[in-house]
Amino acid sequence: MTRRLSHSPVSLPAQSSPYTIGIEEEYFITDRETRDTCQKMPAALAQACGGGRGPFERELLQSQIEAVTPPCEDLAEAQALLTRYRARLNALASEQGFGILAAGAHPKAIWSRQRPTDAARYRAVMRELQMLGQRNMVCGMHVHVAVPDVDARVALMARITPFLPLFLALSTSSPFWQGRKTGLMGYRLASYDELPRTGLPEFFDSLADYDTYIESMVAAGAIKNASYVWWAIRPSLRHPTLELRIADSCTRVEDAIAIAALYRALVRKMVRDETLNANPGSASRAIAVENKWRAQRYGLRGSFINERRRRAQSMTEALDDLIDLVGEDAEALGCLQQALWARAIVERGASADSQLAIFDAARTGGASKAEALDAVVDWLLAATSGAIAREDRPAPSALRRDLADPPRRGAEQACA
């Protein structure tokens, strides 16, 4: 029988179908004329949030809004829902001259101009975080995969941590901050990790060890509950899931689905093979921290440190290792095609690559810095809504090749 975390709400389901998936996407509400964020959430969007009873929810700042899918059995369903949610929010926002923009950071927004959402939870967060809360001008994507066994969720959190930097690199969409190039492909976490209880999780020896941490924090008044722990991956408090939180908000919905497919398949692989990354140590976590930085700095154009091979590897090699590792599980879950879309991300670049190319092309063509940023925002608005033609998906032959070819030597032990 599945145990319930001692600090979980009584309403948490004790059982859940394994590997169902839910996705949360955060967006910036953007003025189509100024290309800046809104100062106050438009009334139509505020009404759509409906007190948390529907798929749309408010976020910490009034210029942010979140779309949340229900638990889905397959990723085609999740993709259809996210596409519909984006279209609905964009239509509502357009009524008042706004649009929604999916990116880890907004190219033009100034954090000091942002206004917090007037809700009890967010008022408490802002009192605690002070300026750091106002600077939290970032948007992410969170992927929930159902893992009914509570003990497994805590162990999986550590075992999956070495793979997190690859998910970040695939999602990078935040090369600008406060109207300027940052030199990073994923600046979002540089800002977000200013907050307490962020970054990569600690490695706990057991569920009891994790519970001791949470219960001590709650008893001391440091946090209200486990939802105030904002690690890059965590056991969800509200749902019987392991929640991936490291990813930037993906501009292209196909990219979000590819990352979700890879993560879902990885969870299944880890559950099936308890020896894979079993009991990771301090060195594994330290290398994951370094790889996280490399993903933030260089995105898909950098390299990772491979702990077991004792060398650097390209993002292409790291992704191929992951596909080799989880291909069978992705096929069993019906999401191999979506997982293989990640190869297209590496080939043409993540959102950050596109944003920088648009900015540089505009500047080369004689545009001012402000005009070049406007061009970036216009592309982000169009790509978020799906108005820009989608790139071709991988050919069906790519699926057959991955299923027919044996894994490369060492793929079972390779960690990004």
Secondary structure, DSSP 8 states (H G I E B T S, - for coil): -----TTS-TTS-S---TT-EEEEEEEEEEETTT-SB-SS--HHHHHHHGGGTSSEEE-SBTTEEEEE---BSSHHHHHHHHHHHHHHHHHHHHTTTEEEE--SB-SS--GGG--B--SHHHHHHHHHHTHHHHT--B-EEEEEEE---HHHHHHHHHHHGGGHHHHHHHH--B-EETTEE-S-SB-HHHHHTTSTT-SS----SSHHHHHHHHHHHHHTTS-SSGGG---SEEE-SSSSEEEEEEEE--SSHHHHHHHHHHHHHHHHHHHH-TTTT-S--HHHHHHHHHHHHHHHHHGGGSEEEETTTTEEEEHHHHHHHHHHHHHHHHHHTT-HHHHHHHHHHHHH--HHHHHHHHHHHHHHTT--HHHHHHHHHHHHHHHHHT-S-------HHHHHHHHHS---TTGGG---
